[in-house]
Amino acid sequence: MNVQQTLVKCIQEHRDFEYKYNNIEDEQSRKMEFANTIKEIIVSDRRKEVDFYKKFIGDDNFQMAFMHSLLLLVDRESSEKR
């Protein structure tokens, strides 16, 4: 399982995923909550993936692109489950 797949699983299993992501209608609020969830997960796992954490925190363009790709994966998997 690669980093993206692991994060998608962690996002979907996050305690606030349903409440703060799936149940929010406002797209801007939804994206903001999604970004906060990702950051929370990455910060909590930073000791496991030190190089990734440094890249994620230090490079805004990488962070935005990575979050966008995760958003697409999570949305796709969520729609497949419905």
MMTF fields as JSON, N, C-alpha, C and O atoms, coordinates in Angstrom:
{
  "mmtfVersion": "1.0.0",
  "mmtfProducer": "UNKNOWN",
  "numBonds": 327,
  "numAtoms": 328,
  "numGroups": 82,
  "numChains": 1,
  "numModels": 1,
  "chainsPerModel": [1],
  "groupsPerChain": [82],
  "chainIdList": ["A"],
  "bondAtomList": [4, 2, 8, 6, 12, 10, 16, 14, 20, 18, 24, 22, 28, 26, 32, 30, 36, 34, 40, 38, 44, 42, 48, 46, 52, 50, 56, 54, 60, 58, 64, 62, 68, 66, 72, 70, 76, 74, 80, 78, 84, 82, 88, 86, 92, 90, 96, 94, 100, 98, 104, 102, 108, 106, 112, 110, 116, 114, 120, 118, 124, 122, 128, 126, 132, 130, 136, 134, 140, 138, 144, 142, 148, 146, 152, 150, 156, 154, 160, 158, 164, 162, 168, 166, 172, 170, 176, 174, 180, 178, 184, 182, 188, 186, 192, 190, 196, 194, 200, 198, 204, 202, 208, 206, 212, 210, 216, 214, 220, 218, 224, 222, 228, 226, 232, 230, 236, 234, 240, 238, 244, 242, 248, 246, 252, 250, 256, 254, 260, 258, 264, 262, 268, 266, 272, 270, 276, 274, 280, 278, 284, 282, 288, 286, 292, 290, 296, 294, 300, 298, 304, 302, 308, 306, 312, 310, 316, 314, 320, 318, 324, 322],
  "bondOrderList": [1, 1, 1, 1, 1, 1, 1, 1, 1, 1, 1, 1, 1, 1, 1, 1, 1, 1, 1, 1, 1, 1, 1, 1, 1, 1, 1, 1, 1, 1, 1, 1, 1, 1, 1, 1, 1, 1, 1, 1, 1, 1, 1, 1, 1, 1, 1, 1, 1, 1, 1, 1, 1, 1, 1, 1, 1, 1, 1, 1, 1, 1, 1, 1, 1, 1, 1, 1, 1, 1, 1, 1, 1, 1, 1, 1, 1, 1, 1, 1, 1],
  "groupList": [{"groupName": "MET", "atomNameList": ["N", "CA", "C", "O"], "elementList": ["N", "C", "C", "O"], "formalChargeList": [0, 0, 0, 0], "bondAtomList": [1, 0, 2, 1, 3, 2], "bondOrderList": [1, 1, 2], "singleLetterCode": "M", "chemCompType": "L-PEPTIDE LINKING"}, {"groupName": "ASN", "atomNameList": ["N", "CA", "C", "O"], "elementList": ["N", "C", "C", "O"], "formalChargeList": [0, 0, 0, 0], "bondAtomList": [1, 0, 2, 1, 3, 2], "bondOrderList": [1, 1, 2], "singleLetterCode": "N", "chemCompType": "L-PEPTIDE LINKING"}, {"groupName": "VAL", "atomNameList": ["N", "CA", "C", "O"], "elementList": ["N", "C", "C", "O"], "formalChargeList": [0, 0, 0, 0], "bondAtomList": [1, 0, 2, 1, 3, 2], "bondOrderList": [1, 1, 2], "singleLetterCode": "V", "chemCompType": "L-PEPTIDE LINKING"}, {"groupName": "GLN", "atomNameList": ["N", "CA", "C", "O"], "elementList": ["N", "C", "C", "O"], "formalChargeList": [0, 0, 0, 0], "bondAtomList": [1, 0, 2, 1, 3, 2], "bondOrderList": [1, 1, 2], "singleLetterCode": "Q", "chemCompType": "L-PEPTIDE LINKING"}, {"groupName": "THR", "atomNameList": ["N", "CA", "C", "O"], "elementList": ["N", "C", "C", "O"], "formalChargeList": [0, 0, 0, 0], "bondAtomList": [1, 0, 2, 1, 3, 2], "bondOrderList": [1, 1, 2], "singleLetterCode": "T", "chemCompType": "L-PEPTIDE LINKING"}, {"groupName": "LEU", "atomNameList": ["N", "CA", "C", "O"], "elementList": ["N", "C", "C", "O"], "formalChargeList": [0, 0, 0, 0], "bondAtomList": [1, 0, 2, 1, 3, 2], "bondOrderList": [1, 1, 2], "singleLetterCode": "L", "chemCompType": "L-PEPTIDE LINKING"}, {"groupName": "LYS", "atomNameList": ["N", "CA", "C", "O"], "elementList": ["N", "C", "C", "O"], "formalChargeList": [0, 0, 0, 0], "bondAtomList": [1, 0, 2, 1, 3, 2], "bondOrderList": [1, 1, 2], "singleLetterCode": "K", "chemCompType": "L-PEPTIDE LINKING"}, {"groupName": "CYS", "atomNameList": ["N", "CA", "C", "O"], "elementList": ["N", "C", "C", "O"], "formalChargeList": [0, 0, 0, 0], "bondAtomList": [1, 0, 2, 1, 3, 2], "bondOrderList": [1, 1, 2], "singleLetterCode": "C", "chemCompType": "L-PEPTIDE LINKING"}, {"groupName": "ILE", "atomNameList": ["N", "CA", "C", "O"], "elementList": ["N", "C", "C", "O"], "formalChargeList": [0, 0, 0, 0], "bondAtomList": [1, 0, 2, 1, 3, 2], "bondOrderList": [1, 1, 2], "singleLetterCode": "I", "chemCompType": "L-PEPTIDE LINKING"}, {"groupName": "GLU", "atomNameList": ["N", "CA", "C", "O"], "elementList": ["N", "C", "C", "O"], "formalChargeList": [0, 0, 0, 0], "bondAtomList": [1, 0, 2, 1, 3, 2], "bondOrderList": [1, 1, 2], "singleLetterCode": "E", "chemCompType": "L-PEPTIDE LINKING"}, {"groupName": "HIS", "atomNameList": ["N", "CA", "C", "O"], "elementList": ["N", "C", "C", "O"], "formalChargeList": [0, 0, 0, 0], "bondAtomList": [1, 0, 2, 1, 3, 2], "bondOrderList": [1, 1, 2], "singleLetterCode": "H", "chemCompType": "L-PEPTIDE LINKING"}, {"groupName": "ARG", "atomNameList": ["N", "CA", "C", "O"], "elementList": ["N", "C", "C", "O"], "formalChargeList": [0, 0, 0, 0], "bondAtomList": [1, 0, 2, 1, 3, 2], "bondOrderList": [1, 1, 2], "singleLetterCode": "R", "chemCompType": "L-PEPTIDE LINKING"}, {"groupName": "ASP", "atomNameList": ["N", "CA", "C", "O"], "elementList": ["N", "C", "C", "O"], "formalChargeList": [0, 0, 0, 0], "bondAtomList": [1, 0, 2, 1, 3, 2], "bondOrderList": [1, 1, 2], "singleLetterCode": "D", "chemCompType": "L-PEPTIDE LINKING"}, {"groupName": "PHE", "atomNameList": ["N", "CA", "C", "O"], "elementList": ["N", "C", "C", "O"], "formalChargeList": [0, 0, 0, 0], "bondAtomList": [1, 0, 2, 1, 3, 2], "bondOrderList": [1, 1, 2], "singleLetterCode": "F", "chemCompType": "L-PEPTIDE LINKING"}, {"groupName": "TYR", "atomNameList": ["N", "CA", "C", "O"], "elementList": ["N", "C", "C", "O"], "formalChargeList": [0, 0, 0, 0], "bondAtomList": [1, 0, 2, 1, 3, 2], "bondOrderList": [1, 1, 2], "singleLetterCode": "Y", "chemCompType": "L-PEPTIDE LINKING"}, {"groupName": "SER", "atomNameList": ["N", "CA", "C", "O"], "elementList": ["N", "C", "C", "O"], "formalChargeList": [0, 0, 0, 0], "bondAtomList": [1, 0, 2, 1, 3, 2], "bondOrderList": [1, 1, 2], "singleLetterCode": "S", "chemCompType": "L-PEPTIDE LINKING"}, {"groupName": "ALA", "atomNameList": ["N", "CA", "C", "O"], "elementList": ["N", "C", "C", "O"], "formalChargeList": [0, 0, 0, 0], "bondAtomList": [1, 0, 2, 1, 3, 2], "bondOrderList": [1, 1, 2], "singleLetterCode": "A", "chemCompType": "L-PEPTIDE LINKING"}, {"groupName": "GLY", "atomNameList": ["N", "CA", "C", "O"], "elementList": ["N", "C", "C", "O"], "formalChargeList": [0, 0, 0, 0], "bondAtomList": [1, 0, 2, 1, 3, 2], "bondOrderList": [1, 1, 2], "singleLetterCode": "G", "chemCompType": "PEPTIDE LINKING"}],
  "groupTypeList": [0, 1, 2, 3, 3, 4, 5, 2, 6, 7, 8, 3, 9, 10, 11, 12, 13, 9, 14, 6, 14, 1, 1, 8, 9, 12, 9, 3, 15, 11, 6, 0, 9, 13, 16, 1, 4, 8, 6, 9, 8, 8, 2, 15, 12, 11, 11, 6, 9, 2, 12, 13, 14, 6, 6, 13, 8, 17, 12, 12, 1, 13, 3, 0, 16, 13, 0, 10, 15, 5, 5, 5, 5, 2, 12, 11, 9, 15, 15, 9, 6, 11],
  "groupIdList": [1, 2, 3, 4, 5, 6, 7, 8, 9, 10, 11, 12, 13, 14, 15, 16, 17, 18, 19, 20, 21, 22, 23, 24, 25, 26, 27, 28, 29, 30, 31, 32, 33, 34, 35, 36, 37, 38, 39, 40, 41, 42, 43, 44, 45, 46, 47, 48, 49, 50, 51, 52, 53, 54, 55, 56, 57, 58, 59, 60, 61, 62, 63, 64, 65, 66, 67, 68, 69, 70, 71, 72, 73, 74, 75, 76, 77, 78, 79, 80, 81, 82],
  "secStructList": [7, 7, 2, 2, 2, 2, 2, 2, 2, 2, 2, 2, 2, 1, 6, 6, 2, 0, 0, 0, 0, 0, 6, 7, 7, 7, 2, 2, 2, 2, 2, 2, 2, 2, 2, 2, 2, 2, 2, 2, 2, 2, 2, 2, 6, 6, 6, 6, 1, 2, 2, 2, 2, 2, 2, 2, 2, 2, 7, 2, 2, 2, 2, 2, 2, 2, 2, 2, 2, 2, 2, 2, 2, 2, 2, 2, 2, 2, 2, 2, 2, 7],
  "xCoordList": [0.847, 0.0, 0.892, 1.779, 0.666, 1.495, 0.961, -0.059, 1.645, 1.29, -0.116, -0.885, -0.464, -1.805, -2.89, -3.884, -2.712, -3.713, -3.855, -4.963, -2.733, -2.756, -3.498, -4.304, -3.221, -3.894, -5.383, -6.187, -5.762, -7.184, -7.893, -8.974, -7.29, -7.876, -7.964, -8.987, -6.906, -6.907, -7.953, -8.613, -8.101, -9.1, -10.497, -11.305, -10.776, -12.101, -12.4, -13.563, -11.372, -11.56, -11.454, -11.664, -11.133, -10.987, -12.307, -13.38, -12.222, -13.418, -14.388, -15.587, -13.887, -14.737, -15.082, -15.707, -14.695, -14.872, -16.333, -16.635, -17.212, -18.628, -19.188, -19.823, -18.942, -19.513, -18.914, -19.649, -17.603, -16.934, -16.665, -16.228, -16.911, -16.637, -17.865, -18.368, -18.336, -19.46, -20.76, -21.573, -20.972, -22.244, -22.235, -23.204, -21.177, -21.103, -21.488, -20.923, -22.451, -22.916, -22.045, -21.807, -21.572, -20.775, -19.402, -18.625, -19.118, -17.884, -16.626, -15.657, -16.622, -15.442, -15.175, -14.033, -16.213, -16.056, -15.617, -14.804, -16.152, -15.816, -14.325, -13.655, -13.819, -12.401, -11.511, -10.444, -11.947, -11.172, -11.105, -10.039, -12.207, -12.223, -11.389, -10.714, -11.432, -10.634, -9.146, -8.392, -8.731, -7.326, -6.906, -5.806, -7.766, -7.45, -7.298, -6.414, -8.151, -8.076, -6.763, -6.091, -6.4, -5.143, -3.956, -3.086, -3.922, -2.808, -2.735, -1.645, -3.868, -3.895, -3.311, -2.518, -3.704, -3.212, -1.711, -0.972, -1.265, 0.152, 1.017, 2.081, 0.564, 1.329, 1.402, 2.451, 0.309, 0.321, 1.202, 1.711, 1.384, 2.216, 3.593, 4.28, 4.004, 5.244, 6.49, 7.46, 6.477, 7.653, 7.837, 8.96, 6.751, 6.816, 7.316, 8.054, 6.915, 7.241, 7.912, 7.348, 9.102, 9.784, 10.035, 9.76, 10.547, 10.85, 9.58, 9.563, 8.534, 7.262, 6.73, 6.274, 6.787, 6.311, 7.049, 6.423, 8.364, 9.158, 8.766, 8.642, 8.571, 8.166, 6.767, 6.528, 5.861, 4.483, 4.393, 3.693, 5.092, 5.042, 5.834, 5.436, 6.932, 7.818, 7.51, 8.063, 6.648, 6.395, 4.896, 4.16, 4.458, 3.027, 2.439, 1.309, 3.197, 2.694, 2.508, 1.509, 3.469, 3.342, 2.131, 1.347, 1.992, 0.88, -0.464, -1.346, -0.627, -1.892, -2.164, -3.292, -1.146, -1.325, -1.638, -2.49, -0.953, -1.182, -2.593, -3.282, -3.024, -4.372, -5.432, -6.461, -5.181, -6.124, -6.255, -7.364, -5.139, -5.209, -5.899, -6.635, -5.668, -6.362, -7.862, -8.676, -8.216, -9.624, -10.318, -11.422, -9.681, -10.251, -10.403, -11.43, -9.389, -9.455, -10.552, -11.304, -10.64, -11.657, -13.052, -13.949, -13.243, -14.545, -14.924, -16.073, -13.969, -14.24, -14.643, -15.622, -13.878, -14.186, -15.509, -16.253, -15.8, -17.064, -18.25, -19.281, -18.106, -19.212, -19.403, -20.525, -18.329, -18.433, -19.163, -19.811, -19.066, -19.705, -21.187, -21.918, -21.65, -23.071, -23.926, -25.141],
  "yCoordList": [-1.174, 0.0, 1.236, 1.356, 2.161, 3.363, 4.45, 4.258, 5.576, 6.654, 7.158, 7.369, 7.356, 7.865, 6.891, 7.301, 5.621, 4.63, 4.565, 4.447, 4.642, 4.625, 5.838, 5.723, 7.006, 8.222, 8.199, 8.646, 7.692, 7.59, 6.744, 7.1, 5.64, 4.764, 5.49, 5.41, 6.195, 6.942, 8.05, 8.291, 8.718, 9.784, 9.207, 9.744, 8.129, 7.53, 6.956, 6.869, 6.569, 6.024, 7.094, 6.801, 8.325, 9.414, 9.649, 9.547, 9.96, 10.096, 11.179, 11.094, 12.184, 13.289, 13.221, 14.144, 12.163, 12.104, 12.271, 13.102, 11.518, 11.607, 12.988, 13.621, 13.437, 14.704, 15.913, 16.795, 15.959, 17.143, 17.089, 18.085, 15.972, 15.901, 15.45, 16.186, 14.276, 13.736, 14.5, 14.574, 15.067, 15.716, 17.229, 17.894, 17.778, 19.223, 19.517, 18.95, 20.405, 20.774, 21.862, 21.839, 22.811, 23.929, 23.426, 22.903, 23.588, 23.041, 23.63, 22.906, 24.919, 25.558, 25.036, 24.739, 24.928, 24.393, 22.942, 22.504, 22.21, 20.793, 20.618, 19.767, 21.434, 21.363, 21.781, 21.204, 22.779, 23.237, 22.137, 21.888, 21.497, 20.401, 19.225, 18.567, 18.96, 17.892, 18.176, 17.296, 19.412, 19.805, 19.69, 19.222, 20.11, 20.007, 18.558, 18.234, 17.689, 16.266, 15.673, 14.941, 15.991, 15.48, 15.952, 15.156, 17.223, 17.765, 17.1, 16.778, 16.896, 16.241, 14.826, 14.423, 14.089, 12.715, 12.709, 11.917, 13.579, 13.616, 14.035, 13.461, 15.028, 15.468, 14.344, 14.136, 13.626, 12.549, 11.374, 10.642, 11.191, 10.087, 10.532, 9.774, 11.721, 12.279, 11.469, 11.485, 10.778, 9.985, 8.776, 8.306, 8.273, 7.116, 7.504, 6.749, 8.677, 9.135, 10.504, 11.492, 10.57, 11.847, 12.612, 13.81, 11.946, 12.633, 13.183, 14.313, 12.388, 12.851, 14.043, 15.025, 13.964, 15.051, 16.35, 17.4, 16.282, 17.478, 18.069, 19.287, 17.218, 17.679, 18.298, 19.356, 17.647, 18.115, 19.47, 20.369, 19.61, 20.851, 21.971, 23.134, 21.644, 22.659, 23.136, 24.146, 22.445, 22.785, 22.955, 21.976, 24.203, 24.487, 23.913, 23.425, 23.969, 23.423, 21.91, 21.372, 21.234, 19.79, 19.49, 18.587, 20.254, 20.047, 20.196, 19.355, 21.241, 21.462, 20.37, 19.888, 19.98, 18.932, 17.593, 16.844, 17.3, 16.043, 16.0, 14.987, 17.098, 17.141, 17.021, 16.376, 17.636, 17.539, 16.09, 15.614, 15.4, 14.014, 13.13, 12.211, 13.398, 12.645, 12.927, 12.021, 14.177, 14.545, 13.766, 13.256, 13.678, 12.916, 11.439, 10.831, 10.861, 9.451, 9.193, 8.225, 10.049, 9.874, 10.037, 9.25, 11.045, 11.242, 10.05, 9.609, 9.533, 8.381, 7.156, 6.477, 6.889, 5.733, 5.907, 4.944, 7.129, 7.385, 7.195, 6.656, 7.637, 7.487, 6.04, 5.63, 5.246, 3.823, 3.055, 2.045, 3.522, 2.839, 3.138, 2.412, 4.196, 4.58, 3.748, 3.943],
  "zCoordList": [0.0, 0.0, 0.0, 0.844, -0.941, -1.013, -0.074, 0.588, -0.022, 0.897, 0.63, 1.568, -0.638, -0.956, -0.517, 0.081, -0.803, -0.418, 1.101, 1.624, 1.797, 3.254, 3.795, 4.719, 3.21, 3.664, 3.352, 4.17, 2.194, 1.858, 2.908, 3.375, 3.27, 4.294, 5.634, 6.315, 6.017, 7.273, 7.273, 8.285, 6.144, 6.024, 6.202, 6.961, 5.513, 5.586, 6.968, 7.363, 7.697, 9.041, 10.127, 11.304, 9.746, 10.71, 11.438, 10.842, 12.712, 13.539, 13.048, 13.314, 12.343, 11.885, 10.399, 9.878, 9.712, 8.258, 7.84, 6.984, 8.412, 8.038, 8.347, 7.504, 9.556, 10.008, 9.292, 8.847, 9.18, 8.642, 7.143, 6.566, 6.511, 5.071, 4.293, 3.445, 4.571, 3.799, 3.996, 3.075, 5.17, 5.466, 5.281, 5.647, 4.729, 4.501, 3.048, 2.113, 2.885, 1.545, 0.906, -0.302, 1.718, 1.213, 0.754, 1.552, -0.528, -1.123, -0.498, -0.272, -0.219, 0.361, 1.774, 2.124, 2.57, 3.933, 3.889, 4.703, 2.944, 2.787, 2.471, 3.054, 1.544, 1.189, 2.35, 2.559, 3.103, 4.247, 5.318, 5.881, 5.595, 6.57, 6.079, 6.87, 4.78, 4.19, 4.399, 4.814, 4.11, 4.287, 5.749, 6.042, 6.662, 8.09, 8.523, 9.316, 8.009, 8.339, 7.842, 8.57, 6.604, 6.039, 6.873, 7.227, 7.181, 7.97, 9.341, 9.816, 9.971, 11.275, 11.19, 12.041, 10.17, 9.991, 9.709, 10.294, 8.826, 8.453, 9.642, 9.87, 10.391, 11.559, 12.594, 13.203, 12.797, 13.795, 13.366, 14.214, 12.054, 11.547, 11.076, 10.391, 11.422, 10.881, 11.22, 10.463, 12.321, 12.705, 11.797, 11.608, 11.238, 10.346, 8.963, 8.329, 8.497, 7.143, 7.207, 6.736, 7.78, 8.015, 6.712, 6.641, 5.699, 4.434, 3.788, 3.3, 3.789, 3.227, 4.022, 3.435, 5.34, 6.194, 5.876, 5.734, 5.766, 5.457, 4.109, 3.975, 3.116, 1.781, 1.84, 1.26, 2.531, 2.623, 3.319, 2.852, 4.42, 5.196, 4.509, 4.583, 3.852, 3.302, 1.896, 1.461, 1.174, -0.227, -0.458, -0.573, -0.524, -0.676, -1.959, -1.963, -3.038, -4.312, -4.227, -4.705, -3.62, -3.418, -2.542, -2.833, -1.473, -0.541, -1.248, -1.078, -2.027, -2.738, -3.765, -3.875, -4.513, -5.52, -4.861, -5.338, -3.777, -3.074, -2.493, -2.606, -1.873, -1.304, -2.397, -2.199, -3.535, -4.645, -5.128, -5.372, -5.264, -5.719, -4.676, -5.037, -3.389, -2.336, -2.366, -2.189, -2.589, -2.671, -3.782, -3.592, -4.923, -6.04, -5.684, -5.985, -5.045, -4.652, -3.625, -3.744, -2.627, -1.586, -2.183, -1.881, -3.022, -3.658, -4.523, -4.509, -5.266, -6.141, -5.308, -5.617, -4.255, -3.42, -2.683, -2.498, -2.266, -1.562, -2.488, -2.085, -3.732, -4.684, -5.085, -5.382, -5.102, -5.429, -4.328, -4.605, -3.091, -1.968, -1.874, -1.2, -2.537, -2.456, -3.342, -3.389]
}
